[in-house]
Amino acid sequence: MLTMPETIQIHGKRRAPRYYLGGVVELTDLDSGRMKVALVRALSLYGCLVKTEMPVKEAARVVLKITHSGSHFSALGRVVNCVGDQSSRGLGIEFTEIDSNDKKRLEACLTELAAAHKLPPVPSP
């Protein structure tokens, strides 16, 4: 397992670009054991935005299993913010642990998304 570095924002900028993603995620709250299938709306090397009505507290630890275009990867994460209201809730999730094979799949997915958006490939940190 690789441990992802702590969140760092320099002058309000993100550490890595985010890309729109219409992928599916199986999200499990480790504290309550609740599981929900939801949509991933944005994805980066360090985290994602998940659209879900499932109430999850900030700092909650979660397991994510993300699927997009036939590929998949898993990661552990923590909820860093909750956005929206009851009708349109989203969770900002930071990846905290991801194994090396899943990280390669994530990087491949981001490279594919960057190419689709005509952006430079995602560099490895």
PyRosetta script that sets phi, psi and omega in degrees:
from pyrosetta import init, pose_from_sequence

init()
pose = pose_from_sequence("MLTMPETIQIHGKRRAPRYYLGGVVELTDLDSGRMKVALVRALSLYGCLVKTEMPVKEAARVVLKITHSGSHFSALGRVVNCVGDQSSRGLGIEFTEIDSNDKKRLEACLTELAAAHKLPPVPSP")
pose.set_psi(1, 135.3)
pose.set_omega(1, 173.2)
pose.set_phi(2, -95.5)
pose.set_psi(2, 138.6)
pose.set_omega(2, 174.9)
pose.set_phi(3, -98.8)
pose.set_psi(3, 125.9)
pose.set_omega(3, -178.1)
pose.set_phi(4, -77.0)
pose.set_psi(4, 146.1)
pose.set_omega(4, -179.9)
pose.set_phi(5, -66.8)
pose.set_psi(5, 160.2)
pose.set_omega(5, 177.5)
pose.set_phi(6, -60.5)
pose.set_psi(6, 156.5)
pose.set_omega(6, 179.0)
pose.set_phi(7, -61.6)
pose.set_psi(7, 129.5)
pose.set_omega(7, 176.8)
pose.set_phi(8, -131.1)
pose.set_psi(8, 124.4)
pose.set_omega(8, 172.9)
pose.set_phi(9, -124.1)
pose.set_psi(9, 124.2)
pose.set_omega(9, -179.0)
pose.set_phi(10, -103.7)
pose.set_psi(10, 119.2)
pose.set_omega(10, 179.4)
pose.set_phi(11, 52.8)
pose.set_psi(11, 38.3)
pose.set_omega(11, 177.5)
pose.set_phi(12, 76.4)
pose.set_psi(12, 2.5)
pose.set_omega(12, -179.2)
pose.set_phi(13, -89.2)
pose.set_psi(13, 151.2)
pose.set_omega(13, 177.2)
pose.set_phi(14, -79.2)
pose.set_psi(14, 155.3)
pose.set_omega(14, 179.0)
pose.set_phi(15, -72.2)
pose.set_psi(15, -26.4)
pose.set_omega(15, -177.5)
pose.set_phi(16, -149.6)
pose.set_psi(16, 151.8)
pose.set_omega(16, 178.7)
pose.set_phi(17, -66.3)
pose.set_psi(17, 150.6)
pose.set_omega(17, 175.3)
pose.set_phi(18, -104.7)
pose.set_psi(18, 147.1)
pose.set_omega(18, 179.0)
pose.set_phi(19, -126.7)
pose.set_psi(19, 142.3)
pose.set_omega(19, 174.6)
pose.set_phi(20, -63.3)
pose.set_psi(20, 137.6)
pose.set_omega(20, 179.9)
pose.set_phi(21, -142.3)
pose.set_psi(21, 132.6)
pose.set_omega(21, 175.7)
pose.set_phi(22, -101.2)
pose.set_psi(22, 34.5)
pose.set_omega(22, -176.2)
pose.set_phi(23, -80.6)
pose.set_psi(23, 167.9)
pose.set_omega(23, 179.4)
pose.set_phi(24, -106.0)
pose.set_psi(24, 141.4)
pose.set_omega(24, 177.3)
pose.set_phi(25, -129.1)
pose.set_psi(25, 138.2)
pose.set_omega(25, 167.9)
pose.set_phi(26, -97.1)
pose.set_psi(26, 112.1)
pose.set_omega(26, -174.0)
pose.set_phi(27, -109.0)
pose.set_psi(27, 123.4)
pose.set_omega(27, 178.7)
pose.set_phi(28, -120.7)
pose.set_psi(28, 124.0)
pose.set_omega(28, 175.4)
pose.set_phi(29, -79.9)
pose.set_psi(29, 115.3)
pose.set_omega(29, -176.1)
pose.set_phi(30, -67.6)
pose.set_psi(30, -27.5)
pose.set_omega(30, -179.4)
pose.set_phi(31, -73.5)
pose.set_psi(31, -43.7)
pose.set_omega(31, -177.0)
pose.set_phi(32, -97.0)
pose.set_psi(32, -20.2)
pose.set_omega(32, -176.4)
pose.set_phi(33, 82.4)
pose.set_psi(33, -1.8)
pose.set_omega(33, -180.0)
pose.set_phi(34, -69.6)
pose.set_psi(34, 142.5)
pose.set_omega(34, 178.5)
pose.set_phi(35, -125.4)
pose.set_psi(35, 143.4)
pose.set_omega(35, 179.7)
pose.set_phi(36, -144.6)
pose.set_psi(36, 139.9)
pose.set_omega(36, 171.1)
pose.set_phi(37, -92.3)
pose.set_psi(37, 130.4)
pose.set_omega(37, -174.9)
pose.set_phi(38, -144.1)
pose.set_psi(38, -176.6)
pose.set_omega(38, 179.2)
pose.set_phi(39, -106.1)
pose.set_psi(39, 140.5)
pose.set_omega(39, 172.4)
pose.set_phi(40, -94.6)
pose.set_psi(40, 121.3)
pose.set_omega(40, -178.2)
pose.set_phi(41, -97.0)
pose.set_psi(41, -28.3)
pose.set_omega(41, 179.6)
pose.set_phi(42, -144.0)
pose.set_psi(42, 144.2)
pose.set_omega(42, -176.8)
pose.set_phi(43, -139.5)
pose.set_psi(43, 139.1)
pose.set_omega(43, 173.2)
pose.set_phi(44, -139.2)
pose.set_psi(44, 178.9)
pose.set_omega(44, 179.2)
pose.set_phi(45, -64.2)
pose.set_psi(45, -24.7)
pose.set_omega(45, -173.3)
pose.set_phi(46, -111.2)
pose.set_psi(46, -3.2)
pose.set_omega(46, -179.6)
pose.set_phi(47, 173.3)
pose.set_psi(47, -169.9)
pose.set_omega(47, -177.1)
pose.set_phi(48, -155.4)
pose.set_psi(48, 166.4)
pose.set_omega(48, 172.5)
pose.set_phi(49, -112.0)
pose.set_psi(49, 122.6)
pose.set_omega(49, -178.5)
pose.set_phi(50, -111.6)
pose.set_psi(50, 128.1)
pose.set_omega(50, 175.6)
pose.set_phi(51, -90.1)
pose.set_psi(51, 117.0)
pose.set_omega(51, -179.5)
pose.set_phi(52, -157.0)
pose.set_psi(52, 150.1)
pose.set_omega(52, 174.1)
pose.set_phi(53, -90.8)
pose.set_psi(53, -6.9)
pose.set_omega(53, -178.7)
pose.set_phi(54, -67.0)
pose.set_psi(54, 119.7)
pose.set_omega(54, 178.9)
pose.set_phi(55, -70.9)
pose.set_psi(55, 125.5)
pose.set_omega(55, 177.8)
pose.set_phi(56, -134.9)
pose.set_psi(56, 134.7)
pose.set_omega(56, -178.9)
pose.set_phi(57, -75.9)
pose.set_psi(57, 149.9)
pose.set_omega(57, 172.2)
pose.set_phi(58, -59.8)
pose.set_psi(58, 144.6)
pose.set_omega(58, -178.3)
pose.set_phi(59, 77.8)
pose.set_psi(59, -0.8)
pose.set_omega(59, 177.4)
pose.set_phi(60, -64.3)
pose.set_psi(60, 144.3)
pose.set_omega(60, 176.6)
pose.set_phi(61, -90.5)
pose.set_psi(61, 135.0)
pose.set_omega(61, -176.6)
pose.set_phi(62, -134.7)
pose.set_psi(62, 155.8)
pose.set_omega(62, 171.0)
pose.set_phi(63, -108.8)
pose.set_psi(63, 132.1)
pose.set_omega(63, 179.3)
pose.set_phi(64, -117.8)
pose.set_psi(64, 134.8)
pose.set_omega(64, 171.6)
pose.set_phi(65, -124.7)
pose.set_psi(65, 102.3)
pose.set_omega(65, -173.0)
pose.set_phi(66, -101.5)
pose.set_psi(66, 134.1)
pose.set_omega(66, 178.0)
pose.set_phi(67, -125.7)
pose.set_psi(67, 133.6)
pose.set_omega(67, 177.9)
pose.set_phi(68, -154.5)
pose.set_psi(68, 129.1)
pose.set_omega(68, 176.8)
pose.set_phi(69, 50.1)
pose.set_psi(69, 43.0)
pose.set_omega(69, 176.2)
pose.set_phi(70, 82.3)
pose.set_psi(70, -7.3)
pose.set_omega(70, 176.6)
pose.set_phi(71, -107.8)
pose.set_psi(71, 162.9)
pose.set_omega(71, -178.6)
pose.set_phi(72, -150.0)
pose.set_psi(72, 156.8)
pose.set_omega(72, 172.0)
pose.set_phi(73, -153.5)
pose.set_psi(73, 159.6)
pose.set_omega(73, -179.4)
pose.set_phi(74, -123.7)
pose.set_psi(74, 152.7)
pose.set_omega(74, 178.0)
pose.set_phi(75, -156.7)
pose.set_psi(75, 156.6)
pose.set_omega(75, 166.9)
pose.set_phi(76, -94.8)
pose.set_psi(76, 148.5)
pose.set_omega(76, -179.9)
pose.set_phi(77, -151.7)
pose.set_psi(77, 178.1)
pose.set_omega(77, 174.0)
pose.set_phi(78, -136.5)
pose.set_psi(78, 144.3)
pose.set_omega(78, 179.9)
pose.set_phi(79, -75.2)
pose.set_psi(79, 120.6)
pose.set_omega(79, 179.9)
pose.set_phi(80, -101.0)
pose.set_psi(80, -21.3)
pose.set_omega(80, 172.3)
pose.set_phi(81, -162.1)
pose.set_psi(81, 155.3)
pose.set_omega(81, 176.2)
pose.set_phi(82, -116.4)
pose.set_psi(82, 126.6)
pose.set_omega(82, -177.1)
pose.set_phi(83, -119.8)
pose.set_psi(83, 156.4)
pose.set_omega(83, 176.2)
pose.set_phi(84, 89.1)
pose.set_psi(84, -170.2)
pose.set_omega(84, 179.9)
pose.set_phi(85, -118.8)
pose.set_psi(85, -169.5)
pose.set_omega(85, -176.0)
pose.set_phi(86, -58.9)
pose.set_psi(86, -34.2)
pose.set_omega(86, -176.0)
pose.set_phi(87, -82.9)
pose.set_psi(87, -21.7)
pose.set_omega(87, -178.1)
pose.set_phi(88, -145.2)
pose.set_psi(88, 77.3)
pose.set_omega(88, -175.3)
pose.set_phi(89, -96.6)
pose.set_psi(89, 143.9)
pose.set_omega(89, 175.3)
pose.set_phi(90, -136.3)
pose.set_psi(90, 154.4)
pose.set_omega(90, 179.5)
pose.set_phi(91, -121.0)
pose.set_psi(91, 125.0)
pose.set_omega(91, 170.8)
pose.set_phi(92, -86.1)
pose.set_psi(92, 119.4)
pose.set_omega(92, -174.7)
pose.set_phi(93, -121.1)
pose.set_psi(93, 128.8)
pose.set_omega(93, 176.0)
pose.set_phi(94, -97.0)
pose.set_psi(94, 130.4)
pose.set_omega(94, 175.3)
pose.set_phi(95, -70.6)
pose.set_psi(95, 131.6)
pose.set_omega(95, 178.8)
pose.set_phi(96, -109.7)
pose.set_psi(96, -30.7)
pose.set_omega(96, 176.8)
pose.set_phi(97, -145.0)
pose.set_psi(97, 137.0)
pose.set_omega(97, 176.7)
pose.set_phi(98, -151.3)
pose.set_psi(98, 131.5)
pose.set_omega(98, -177.8)
pose.set_phi(99, -75.7)
pose.set_psi(99, 165.0)
pose.set_omega(99, -170.9)
pose.set_phi(100, -62.4)
pose.set_psi(100, -38.0)
pose.set_omega(100, 178.3)
pose.set_phi(101, -66.7)
pose.set_psi(101, -42.6)
pose.set_omega(101, 178.0)
pose.set_phi(102, -66.7)
pose.set_psi(102, -35.4)
pose.set_omega(102, 178.3)
pose.set_phi(103, -64.5)
pose.set_psi(103, -39.3)
pose.set_omega(103, 176.9)
pose.set_phi(104, -62.8)
pose.set_psi(104, -40.3)
pose.set_omega(104, 177.8)
pose.set_phi(105, -65.4)
pose.set_psi(105, -41.1)
pose.set_omega(105, 176.8)
pose.set_phi(106, -60.8)
pose.set_psi(106, -47.6)
pose.set_omega(106, -179.9)
pose.set_phi(107, -61.4)
pose.set_psi(107, -39.3)
pose.set_omega(107, 178.1)
pose.set_phi(108, -64.5)
pose.set_psi(108, -40.9)
pose.set_omega(108, 177.9)
pose.set_phi(109, -62.7)
pose.set_psi(109, -44.5)
pose.set_omega(109, 179.7)
pose.set_phi(110, -65.8)
pose.set_psi(110, -37.9)
pose.set_omega(110, 177.5)
pose.set_phi(111, -63.5)
pose.set_psi(111, -41.8)
pose.set_omega(111, 177.1)
pose.set_phi(112, -62.7)
pose.set_psi(112, -44.2)
pose.set_omega(112, 178.9)
pose.set_phi(113, -65.0)
pose.set_psi(113, -39.8)
pose.set_omega(113, 178.6)
pose.set_phi(114, -63.0)
pose.set_psi(114, -41.9)
pose.set_omega(114, 179.2)
pose.set_phi(115, -64.5)
pose.set_psi(115, -40.0)
pose.set_omega(115, 179.4)
pose.set_phi(116, -64.8)
pose.set_psi(116, -30.1)
pose.set_omega(116, 178.8)
pose.set_phi(117, -96.1)
pose.set_psi(117, 7.1)
pose.set_omega(117, -179.9)
pose.set_phi(118, 57.6)
pose.set_psi(118, 42.1)
pose.set_omega(118, 178.3)
pose.set_phi(119, -112.2)
pose.set_psi(119, 162.0)
pose.set_omega(119, 178.8)
pose.set_phi(120, -64.1)
pose.set_psi(120, 152.5)
pose.set_omega(120, 178.5)
pose.set_phi(121, -58.4)
pose.set_psi(121, 154.0)
pose.set_omega(121, 179.7)
pose.set_phi(122, -76.4)
pose.set_psi(122, 120.2)
pose.set_omega(122, 179.0)
pose.set_phi(123, -77.4)
pose.set_psi(123, 150.9)
pose.set_omega(123, 173.0)
pose.set_phi(124, -75.3)
pose.set_psi(124, 142.2)
pose.set_omega(124, -179.8)
pose.set_phi(125, -71.1)
pose.dump_pdb("model.pdb")
